[in-house]
C-alpha cells in the first residue's frame, strides 16, 4: 500500500502534520468502505450507529443521550431516527413530564436487522481491518488515538 505522501502526492512540513493528514485520510477511507457495505441494507452510517447504541442501551434512552454517544455528531438525529422508526427498527415516545424530551429504543425487528448484519461476512469491517494490523498493533493504535484525544 502506498504511503500517505504517495497517496495524496504531497510533501509534509513535519511528521506530526503527516500523521494528522494520515489519520484523517485513513478515517475517511474506512468510512467510505463502511458506507459501501451499508448500501445493500439501505441504511446510513449514522443510522447504523444509532441502532448499535440502542442495542447496547437495552431499553429506553433519551434521544439527546443517543446523539451524545454518536461517532459522527449530527444535528439531524431526529430525521435520522425517523427512517428507523418508519422501518420499525426503533420505537419512540415522549416524556410525560417534559414533552420536549423524546425517548427511543430498538425493537425486536431492529435487533434482528443488526443480527443479520453482524453475521454478514462481507460487511465485517473489523475482519478486513485485521488483515492489515495485528491485535497488538490494533491495541497500540487505539491507545495512541485515545492519547491524542487527551
N, C-alpha and C positions, 0 to 999 in steps of 0.2 A: 504494500500500500504506500502511496506517495506521502512524503512529509507535508505538513501544512504549508510550508514555503512553496513546494512544488504544486500543491493542490490549488492554491489561490494565486500562484505566480506573483509572490510578494516577498519583500525583504522586511525584516523587523528591526527596530531600534534596540530591542533588548529581549532577553529570554522571557522576562515577565510579560512583555507585550505579545510575544509568540504564544506563550501558554494561554493567555486570556483569549486571543483570537482562536486558538485551537479548541478550547473548551466551548466557546460559542458556536464555532463551526461544527464541531462534533455533536453538540446537543441538537442543533438543527438537523443534522444528518440523521440522527437517531429518531427524532420526532417525525421526519418525513417517512422513514421506514415504518414506524408505528402507525402513522396516519394511513399509509397504503394498506397495511394489514387490516385496519378497521373498516375500510371502504366496503368490503363484502358483507359487513354486518350493518351497514347503513347507520353508523354512529360516529361521532367525532371524538377526538382525544379527550376533550373536556367532559363530554357526556359519559365516556368510559370511566374517567376519573371520579365523577360523581357517583356512579354505580359502585365502584370499588370502595369509596369512602363509606357509603351507606351499608354495604355488605359488612364492613368492619365495625360499624356502629351497633349492629344487632338491635335495631329499634328506631324509634322516632328521634330525629335530630333537627335542630333549628337550621334553616337554610343559611343563615349567616355563619354558623359554625362550619357547615359544608364548604361555603365559599372561602373561609379562612384556611381550610386544610388542602385546598386545591393546589396542584402543582403549578398550573398556569392560571393565575388570578384572572377572573373575567367579571366585568361589570354586568354582564348579561346572564348571570347564573339562573335567574328566573326563567328567561327564554330558553336556556339550555335544558332546564328541568321540564319545561312544557312538552317538549318532544318525548321525553322519557315517560311523562305522565300519559300522553296520548298513546304511546306504545304499551302502556300498562306495566312498565318496568318499575315505576315508583308510584306511591300514593302521597297525597298532600292534604294537610288540614291546617286550619288557622288556630292560633292560641285563643282560648276563651277569654283570658284576662287582658290580652293586648292583641287586637286584631291585625296589627302591623307585623306580628311575628308569625312566620309560616314554618311548620314542621313537615318534614318529608321522611319517608322510609322506603326501603326497597321491598318489592313484592316477591311472591314466590316465582312469578314469571321472570322477574328481573334476576333473581338468583339462578334460575335455570339458564337464562341467557348468558350470564357470566360463566357458569359452569361449562357451557358449550364452548365458549371462547377459551377457557382455561385448558380444555383438552385438545384444542386445535394446535397441532404441532407446527403448522405453517405460520401461526401467529405468535409463537413463543419467542419473544424478543430477547429474553434473558438467556435462552439456549443459544441463540445467534450470537449474543454478546460473549458467551463463554468460549466461543471458537477463537476469539482474539486475545483474551487475557485469562490468566489462571485465577483460581479462587483467592489465592494470596494477593495477587495484583489487584483484584477487584476490591478486596478489603482495604488495601493501601490507597487506591484511588478514592474510595468512599471517604476514608479518613482525611485525605488531602482536601477533598471538596468541602467536607464539614469544617475543616480548619480555615479554608478561605472565607466561609460564611461567618466565621467567628463564633 
